[in-house]
Amino acid sequence: MILVSSSFIRNDTYSTKIELDPQKRTLFAVADGMGGHKSGEVASSDALHNLHFFFNDLPAGLTAGEFNEMMVVWLDSINKIIDSKGRVDDQYKGMGTTLVGMACYGGDFFSFNCGDSRLYRLRNGSLEQLTTDHSLNNMLGSSEHSSVITNCIGGGCTQSYIDIVRMTDDVQLSDIFLLCSDGLSDMLNDQQIEVMLKSGGNAEALCQAAIEAGGFDNVSACVIEVK
């Protein structure tokens, strides 16, 4: 599931232009649900809807450190919400979701990540992964991606954590950012993603390419162009 400002997107395409204003706040996020039946969809939806409400309810004027602290408070809260659903109803037991996103708050940009969904940046024709996968292979020092993740929201994780980076000074005109689930990055390597973004490929084209390459998992992508 994808969140762009106040729009929630699943099984659909969406495009918009957003005028950033230091007095306003904007949120972009991708949540990749895990769990049997439809519980993964429930976890990703719960996480994004709850984050949207929490983010827009934050008081104005927080410092970068205070923003970080509030996001950690939110993570603890959403973990308890998702865990409680599993305790009440067995069909939701063990459900969870990854989360990756960018936030514009008080004139600052922040990235955040929990799990193995990724944030990339294309700058001057070169692609760079800005987040670190919270996966078993990454923990063991392997460059190969692993479907075994070591951190997520819910999913039985008792000590979830979230990487939060203030990136205000590292956002430039003409940058292209990509938020995506591992359903994309497992099917397309970084070089393929780079070539597609350089040639003007949008989120829909990237998802379609991943599906055609095998599509072993749900594919979600959000492309943000800074103009």
C-alpha positions as CSV (number, residue, x, y, z in Angstrom):
1,M,0.0,0.0,0.0
2,I,1.2,3.5,-0.8
3,L,0.5,6.8,0.9
4,V,1.0,10.1,-1.0
5,S,0.1,13.1,1.1
6,S,-3.5,12.2,2.0
7,S,-4.2,9.6,-0.7
8,F,-4.0,5.9,-0.1
9,I,-3.2,3.8,-3.1
10,R,-3.6,0.0,-3.5
11,N,-4.0,-1.9,-6.8
12,D,-4.1,1.3,-8.7
13,T,-1.9,4.1,-10.2
14,Y,-1.8,7.7,-9.1
15,S,0.0,10.8,-10.1
16,T,-0.1,14.3,-8.6
17,K,1.9,17.5,-8.2
18,I,2.6,18.8,-4.7
19,E,3.8,22.3,-3.9
20,L,5.9,22.0,-0.8
21,D,5.5,24.7,1.8
22,P,7.6,24.9,5.0
23,Q,4.3,25.7,6.8
24,K,2.7,22.5,5.6
25,R,3.7,18.9,6.0
26,T,3.7,16.2,3.4
27,L,4.2,12.4,3.7
28,F,5.2,9.7,1.2
29,A,5.3,6.1,2.3
30,V,5.2,2.5,1.1
31,A,4.1,-0.3,3.4
32,D,4.5,-4.0,2.3
33,G,2.3,-6.2,4.4
34,M,3.1,-9.7,5.6
35,G,0.8,-12.5,6.7
36,G,-1.6,-15.1,5.5
37,H,-5.0,-14.5,3.9
38,K,-5.6,-10.7,3.8
39,S,-3.9,-10.0,7.1
40,G,-0.9,-8.4,5.4
41,E,-3.2,-6.0,3.7
42,V,-4.7,-5.1,7.1
43,A,-1.3,-4.5,8.7
44,S,-0.1,-2.3,5.9
45,S,-3.3,-0.3,5.8
46,D,-3.4,0.1,9.6
47,A,0.2,1.3,9.6
48,L,-0.3,3.9,6.9
49,H,-3.6,5.2,8.1
50,N,-2.3,5.4,11.7
51,L,0.9,7.1,10.5
52,H,-1.1,9.6,8.4
53,F,-3.2,10.6,11.4
54,F,-0.2,10.7,13.8
55,F,2.0,12.8,11.4
56,N,-0.7,15.4,10.8
57,D,-1.5,15.6,14.5
58,L,2.1,16.4,15.5
59,P,2.6,19.8,17.1
60,A,4.4,22.4,15.0
61,G,7.9,23.5,15.8
62,L,9.5,20.2,16.7
63,T,13.3,20.0,16.4
64,A,14.8,17.2,14.3
65,G,15.6,15.3,17.5
66,E,12.1,15.7,18.8
67,F,10.6,14.6,15.5
68,N,12.8,11.5,15.7
69,E,11.6,10.8,19.3
70,M,7.9,11.2,18.2
71,M,8.4,8.7,15.4
72,V,9.8,6.2,17.9
73,V,6.8,6.7,20.1
74,W,4.5,6.1,17.1
75,L,6.4,2.9,16.2
76,D,5.8,1.5,19.7
77,S,2.1,2.5,19.5
78,I,1.4,0.9,16.1
79,N,3.2,-2.3,17.1
80,K,0.9,-2.6,20.1
81,I,-2.2,-2.0,17.9
82,I,-1.2,-4.6,15.3
83,D,-0.2,-7.1,18.0
84,S,-3.5,-6.6,19.8
85,K,-5.5,-7.5,16.7
86,G,-3.6,-10.8,16.5
87,R,-4.4,-11.5,20.1
88,V,-8.1,-10.9,19.6
89,D,-8.5,-12.7,16.2
90,D,-6.4,-15.6,15.1
91,Q,-6.6,-14.6,11.4
92,Y,-4.5,-11.6,12.2
93,K,-2.0,-13.4,14.4
94,G,1.6,-12.7,13.3
95,M,0.6,-10.1,10.7
96,G,3.1,-7.4,10.0
97,T,4.4,-4.8,7.5
98,T,7.5,-3.1,6.4
99,L,7.6,0.7,6.1
100,V,9.7,3.1,4.1
101,G,9.0,6.8,3.4
102,M,9.9,10.4,3.2
103,A,8.4,13.2,5.2
104,C,8.5,17.0,4.8
105,Y,7.9,18.6,8.2
106,G,8.7,22.2,9.2
107,G,10.8,22.8,6.2
108,D,12.9,19.7,6.9
109,F,13.1,16.4,4.9
110,F,13.3,13.1,6.8
111,S,13.6,9.5,5.5
112,F,12.4,6.6,7.6
113,N,12.7,2.8,7.2
114,C,11.6,-0.3,9.1
115,G,12.2,-3.6,7.3
116,D,13.5,-4.3,3.8
117,S,11.4,-1.9,1.6
118,R,13.8,0.6,0.1
119,L,14.4,4.3,-0.6
120,Y,16.6,5.0,-3.7
121,R,17.8,8.3,-5.1
122,L,18.8,9.0,-8.7
123,R,21.1,12.0,-9.1
124,N,23.1,13.0,-12.1
125,G,22.3,9.6,-13.7
126,S,23.6,7.6,-10.8
127,L,21.3,5.5,-8.5
128,E,22.0,5.1,-4.8
129,Q,20.1,3.1,-2.2
130,L,19.7,5.5,0.8
131,T,18.2,3.0,3.3
132,T,19.6,-0.2,4.8
133,D,17.7,-3.5,4.5
134,H,16.8,-4.9,7.8
135,S,17.3,-8.4,6.6
136,L,19.2,-11.6,7.6
137,N,21.6,-11.4,4.6
138,N,22.5,-7.8,5.3
139,M,23.2,-8.6,9.0
140,L,25.5,-11.4,7.8
141,G,27.3,-9.0,5.4
142,S,25.9,-10.5,2.2
143,S,25.1,-8.2,-0.8
144,E,22.3,-10.5,-1.8
145,H,18.8,-9.7,-0.7
146,S,17.1,-12.1,1.7
147,S,13.4,-12.6,2.2
148,V,14.1,-13.2,5.9
149,I,13.8,-9.8,7.6
150,T,15.1,-8.9,11.0
151,N,12.8,-6.0,11.7
152,C,9.3,-4.9,10.9
153,I,6.1,-3.5,12.3
154,G,4.2,-6.3,14.0
155,G,5.0,-9.7,12.6
156,G,6.1,-10.9,16.0
157,C,8.9,-8.4,16.3
158,T,9.3,-7.6,20.0
159,Q,11.9,-4.9,19.6
160,S,11.1,-3.1,16.4
161,Y,13.2,-0.1,15.5
162,I,13.0,2.6,12.8
163,D,15.9,4.3,11.0
164,I,15.2,8.1,10.7
165,V,17.5,10.4,8.9
166,R,17.3,14.2,8.5
167,M,18.1,14.7,4.8
168,T,17.2,18.4,4.3
169,D,20.6,19.4,3.0
170,D,20.7,16.4,0.7
171,V,17.6,17.1,-1.4
172,Q,18.4,18.9,-4.7
173,L,16.4,20.0,-7.7
174,S,16.2,17.2,-10.4
175,D,16.6,14.5,-7.8
176,I,14.4,11.5,-8.3
177,F,13.5,9.4,-5.3
178,L,12.0,5.9,-5.5
179,L,10.2,4.2,-2.6
180,C,9.5,0.5,-3.3
181,S,8.7,-2.9,-1.8
182,D,11.1,-5.8,-2.2
183,G,8.7,-7.1,-4.8
184,L,10.3,-4.6,-7.1
185,S,13.9,-4.8,-5.9
186,D,13.9,-8.6,-5.9
187,M,12.9,-8.7,-9.6
188,L,14.9,-5.7,-10.9
189,N,18.6,-5.1,-9.9
190,D,19.9,-1.6,-9.2
191,Q,21.3,-1.2,-12.7
192,Q,17.9,-2.0,-14.3
193,I,16.1,0.4,-12.0
194,E,18.7,3.1,-12.8
195,V,18.3,2.6,-16.6
196,M,14.5,2.8,-16.3
197,L,14.5,6.0,-14.1
198,K,17.1,7.7,-16.4
199,S,14.9,7.0,-19.4
200,G,11.8,8.5,-17.7
201,G,10.3,5.3,-16.4
202,N,7.5,6.0,-13.9
203,A,6.2,3.9,-11.0
204,E,3.7,2.0,-13.2
205,A,6.5,1.1,-15.7
206,L,8.8,-0.2,-12.9
207,C,6.0,-2.3,-11.4
208,Q,5.1,-3.8,-14.8
209,A,8.8,-4.6,-15.5
210,A,9.0,-6.4,-12.1
211,I,5.9,-8.4,-12.9
212,E,7.2,-9.4,-16.3
213,A,10.5,-10.5,-14.7
214,G,8.7,-13.0,-12.5
215,G,6.5,-11.0,-10.0
216,F,7.0,-13.4,-7.1
217,D,5.7,-10.9,-4.6
218,N,3.4,-7.8,-4.4
219,V,5.0,-4.9,-6.1
220,S,4.6,-1.3,-4.9
221,A,6.5,1.8,-6.1
222,C,6.4,5.5,-5.6
223,V,8.5,7.8,-7.8
224,I,9.1,11.4,-6.5
225,E,10.6,13.9,-8.9
226,V,11.9,17.2,-7.3
227,K,11.2,20.0,-9.8
